[in-house]
Amino acid sequence: MSIDLHIHSEASDGTQTALEIAREAKAKGLRAVSITDHDSIRRVQDLLIAGRRLDLEVIPGVEITIKDEPERNLREIHLLGYGLDLTESFTDTMLRLEYAKIDWLRDQVEALKSLGRIGMEEVLADHATRAVIRRPHLWKTFHRLNLNLPKGMFFKETNAGGTCYVRKPFELSLKDAIEAVKQANGIPVLAHPCDYFESMNETKDLLGTALDAGIMGIEVEYPYPKGRFRRSQEESKNLIGFIDGFAGKHKLIKTGGSDCHGANKDIAIGEIEVPEEYLRIFQ
């Protein structure tokens, strides 16, 4: 049996509810799943309940967006947390991240007006039901109102260093995020390590930085052919082999998952094979 430890629900930038995710996973014969929403644990309890109903193992999870530090080449880095105890302290930290995104959203929409037409009314009309509104959501609204602006330009200008970049009022550094997960008795895992840079030298630098910061695990299996750089199947196989070897060398816990976002991404739950043996650390 396979598992899928990287799935997003409609609470962040996926399209499926926790129950829909659990039902699909069960129908596909998966043994275990984890919802890893961006900076949100709102659907963890829902998935735990669905898992008990369907006899599906559930690992409480989250995907934390790390504070940009361009001087250290840390941009849009994500940290997965698994096996979490939903303590009051950890829940408060996740809520602070959510509330910070509300403040960021207002300022980001205002900054985007220099690129084209957009307003909070349009954004909320499109995405009001979401707990977390992120840049991909803003892009959908912006694109609907400004068909001529290329997607690449939108993300370039809203990245760190771009003309429309807005920093969130509360963020966690890589080290602080790792510590927060550990304090919740969870396992901090570097997400999709080969999907941030095309250059292997930059990827290796990131791995060193993550090790120094205290990660306990790394995401090995990941659908790189459908990731940021659309790697070939052969290249993806080599990258996964490299990360697997790196994990073994540094005694890191191995995880893996599809990074399914429902209808928002062409990746299905359970699309990649993730070894069932990865569950041992959680049992």
C-alpha positions in Angstrom: 0.0 0.0 0.0 1.1 3.6 -0.6 0.6 6.8 1.4 0.3 10.5 0.6 1.6 12.9 3.1 1.3 16.2 1.1 -2.3 17.3 0.3 -4.0 20.7 0.3 -7.7 21.2 1.2 -10.1 24.1 0.3 -8.9 25.8 3.5 -5.8 26.9 1.7 -5.3 26.5 -2.0 -6.9 23.2 -2.7 -10.5 22.5 -3.8 -11.5 19.4 -1.8 -12.9 19.1 1.7 -11.2 16.9 4.3 -13.9 14.3 3.8 -13.6 14.3 0.0 -9.8 13.9 0.4 -10.3 10.9 2.8 -12.8 9.2 0.5 -10.6 9.6 -2.6 -7.6 8.2 -0.7 -9.6 5.3 0.6 -11.0 4.5 -2.8 -7.5 4.5 -4.2 -6.3 2.0 -1.6 -4.0 4.4 0.3 -3.2 3.5 3.9 -2.5 7.0 5.2 -2.8 10.7 4.3 -2.0 14.1 5.7 -3.5 17.5 4.9 -0.7 20.0 4.9 -2.4 23.3 4.3 -0.4 26.5 4.0 -0.1 28.1 7.4 -3.3 26.5 8.6 -4.4 23.5 10.7 -8.1 24.2 10.3 -8.9 20.9 8.5 -6.7 18.6 10.6 -9.5 17.6 13.0 -11.9 17.1 10.1 -9.5 14.7 8.5 -8.9 12.9 11.8 -12.7 12.3 12.1 -13.0 11.2 8.4 -10.1 8.9 8.9 -11.7 7.2 11.8 -14.9 6.7 9.9 -13.1 5.2 6.9 -10.4 3.3 8.7 -7.7 5.5 7.1 -4.6 6.5 9.0 -4.2 10.3 9.4 -1.0 12.2 10.2 -1.7 15.7 11.5 0.3 18.1 9.3 0.9 21.7 8.1 3.0 23.5 5.5 4.6 26.6 6.9 5.7 29.4 4.6 9.1 30.6 5.7 10.1 34.2 6.0 12.0 35.4 2.9 15.7 36.1 3.5 17.1 37.0 0.1 20.5 37.7 1.5 20.6 33.9 2.5 18.9 32.9 -0.8 15.8 31.8 1.1 12.8 32.7 -1.0 9.4 31.0 -0.9 10.8 28.1 1.2 8.3 25.7 2.8 8.5 23.6 5.9 6.3 20.6 6.5 5.3 19.7 10.0 4.0 16.1 10.8 2.7 14.2 13.8 1.7 17.5 15.5 0.1 17.9 18.9 -2.4 20.7 18.4 -1.3 22.5 21.5 -2.6 25.9 22.5 0.8 27.5 21.7 1.1 25.9 18.3 -2.5 26.7 17.4 -2.0 30.4 18.5 1.1 30.6 16.2 -0.8 29.2 13.2 -3.6 31.7 13.9 -1.1 34.6 14.1 0.2 33.5 10.6 -3.4 33.5 9.3 -4.2 36.9 10.8 -0.9 38.3 9.4 -2.0 37.2 5.9 -5.2 39.2 6.3 -3.1 42.4 6.9 -0.8 41.4 4.1 -3.7 40.8 1.7 -5.0 44.3 2.1 -1.5 45.8 1.5 -0.8 43.4 -1.4 -4.0 44.3 -3.2 -3.2 47.9 -2.8 0.3 47.4 -4.2 -1.0 45.4 -7.2 -3.0 48.4 -8.4 0.2 49.7 -9.9 0.1 46.7 -12.3 -3.6 46.7 -13.2 -7.2 46.7 -12.0 -7.9 44.9 -8.7 -9.8 45.6 -5.5 -10.6 43.8 -2.2 -14.2 43.5 -3.3 -13.2 41.4 -6.4 -10.8 39.3 -4.3 -13.3 38.5 -1.6 -16.0 37.8 -4.1 -13.7 35.1 -5.6 -12.2 33.7 -2.4 -14.2 34.6 0.6 -14.7 31.0 1.8 -11.0 30.4 2.2 -9.2 30.5 5.5 -6.0 31.6 3.8 -5.8 33.7 0.6 -2.4 33.4 -1.1 -0.7 34.8 -4.2 -2.1 32.1 -6.5 -5.6 33.2 -5.5 -4.7 36.8 -6.1 -3.4 35.8 -9.5 -6.7 34.2 -10.5 -8.6 37.4 -9.6 -6.0 39.6 -11.2 -5.9 37.6 -14.4 -9.7 37.6 -14.6 -9.6 41.4 -14.5 -6.3 41.9 -16.5 -6.1 39.3 -19.2 -3.0 40.8 -20.9 -0.6 40.6 -17.9 1.6 37.5 -18.1 1.6 35.2 -15.1 5.4 35.2 -14.9 5.4 39.0 -14.5 2.8 38.9 -11.8 4.8 36.5 -9.7 8.1 38.2 -10.4 6.8 41.6 -9.3 5.3 40.1 -6.1 8.4 38.1 -5.2 11.0 39.5 -2.8 12.8 42.3 -4.7 9.8 42.9 -7.0 8.1 46.3 -7.3 4.9 44.9 -5.7 6.5 42.8 -3.0 4.8 43.1 0.4 6.2 41.6 3.5 3.8 40.0 6.1 3.7 41.6 9.5 4.3 38.3 11.2 6.5 35.5 9.7 8.6 32.6 11.0 12.2 32.2 10.0 13.3 28.7 9.0 14.8 28.1 12.5 11.7 29.5 14.3 9.4 27.4 12.2 11.4 24.3 13.0 11.4 25.1 16.7 7.6 25.7 16.6 7.0 22.3 15.1 9.3 20.6 17.6 7.6 22.3 20.5 4.4 20.7 19.2 6.1 17.3 19.4 6.1 17.3 15.6 8.7 16.4 12.9 10.0 19.4 10.8 10.6 18.4 7.2 12.0 20.4 4.3 9.3 20.3 1.6 10.1 19.5 -2.1 13.9 20.4 -1.8 14.5 20.3 -5.5 11.7 22.6 -6.5 13.1 25.9 -5.4 16.2 26.2 -7.7 17.1 24.8 -11.0 20.8 24.8 -10.0 22.0 21.9 -8.0 24.6 24.1 -6.3 21.8 26.3 -4.9 19.8 23.3 -3.9 22.8 21.9 -2.0 23.3 25.2 -0.3 19.7 25.1 0.8 20.1 21.6 2.1 23.1 22.7 4.2 21.2 25.7 5.6 18.2 23.5 6.5 20.4 21.0 8.2 22.1 23.8 10.3 18.6 25.1 11.2 17.6 21.7 12.6 15.3 19.9 10.2 14.6 16.3 11.2 13.3 15.1 7.9 13.1 15.8 4.2 10.5 15.1 1.5 12.0 12.5 -0.8 9.2 11.4 -3.2 7.7 14.4 -5.0 6.2 14.8 -8.5 8.9 17.0 -10.0 7.7 16.5 -13.6 4.7 18.6 -12.6 6.5 21.0 -10.3 7.9 24.5 -10.8 10.6 23.4 -13.4 8.7 20.6 -15.1 11.6 18.2 -14.8 11.9 15.2 -17.1 11.0 11.8 -15.7 14.7 10.8 -15.8 15.8 14.0 -14.1 13.1 13.6 -11.5 14.3 10.0 -10.8 17.8 11.2 -10.3 16.8 14.1 -8.0 14.7 11.7 -5.8 17.7 9.4 -5.7 20.0 12.2 -4.7 17.6 13.4 -1.9 17.1 9.8 -0.7 20.9 9.4 -0.4 21.2 12.7 1.3 18.5 11.7 3.8 20.3 8.4 4.5 23.7 10.1 4.9 22.4 12.6 7.5 19.9 10.2 9.2 16.9 12.3 8.2 13.3 11.0 8.4 11.9 10.4 4.9 8.5 11.6 3.7 6.7 12.0 0.4 3.5 13.1 -1.2 1.7 14.3 -4.3 1.2 18.0 -3.3 -2.3 17.6 -4.6 -4.4 20.8 -4.8 -7.5 19.2 -6.2 -8.8 20.9 -9.4 -6.2 23.7 -9.0 -3.3 21.5 -10.0 -2.9 18.6 -12.4 -1.8 16.2 -9.7 -4.1 13.6 -8.1 -4.0 12.2 -4.6 -1.8 9.2 -4.5 -0.4 9.9 -8.0 3.2 9.1 -6.9 4.3 6.0 -5.0 5.3 6.8 -1.4 6.6 3.8 0.6 4.3 2.7 3.4 7.5 2.2 5.6 7.7 5.9 6.0 4.8 5.6 8.5 7.0 3.8 11.1 8.3 6.9 12.6 4.7 8.0 13.5 3.7 4.7 15.1 
